[in-house]
Amino acid sequence: MQHYYGFFGPEDLSVLGRIFDTAVTALPASIRTPENRTAIARLVLRRAGAGEAQSASLMSLMDVISPAA
């Protein structure tokens, strides 16, 4: 992920959005609360902001929690 003076580019935001959506979808419906969605969003953004190694970890996490196609 490339950072532009503390911001993410459009492609990066698209990837982060997919990671967030996948993580939320993987949760049981009973715990898909606004609070948990916010916590997941913060985690995704924090990890993405930490650099390439963390971004790779996020992509690996997405692969693990995604339903098999």
ZITAWO-V234272 format. One record per backbone hydrogen bond with DSSP energy under -1.0 kcal/mol. NH is the residue of the N-H (numbers start at 0). CO is the residue of the C=O. If there is no record, write none. Layout:
nh=NH co=CO
nh=NH co=CO
This chain:
nh=3 co=6
nh=12 co=8
nh=13 co=9
nh=14 co=10
nh=15 co=11
nh=16 co=12
nh=17 co=13
nh=18 co=14
nh=19 co=15
nh=20 co=16
nh=21 co=17
nh=22 co=18
nh=23 co=19
nh=24 co=20
nh=25 co=21
nh=26 co=23
nh=30 co=27
nh=31 co=28
nh=32 co=30
nh=36 co=32
nh=37 co=33
nh=38 co=34
nh=39 co=35
nh=40 co=36
nh=41 co=37
nh=42 co=38
nh=43 co=39
nh=44 co=40
nh=45 co=41
nh=46 co=42
nh=47 co=43
nh=48 co=44
nh=50 co=47
nh=54 co=50
nh=55 co=51
nh=56 co=52
nh=57 co=53
nh=58 co=54
nh=59 co=55
nh=60 co=56
nh=61 co=57
nh=62 co=58
nh=63 co=59
nh=64 co=60
nh=65 co=61
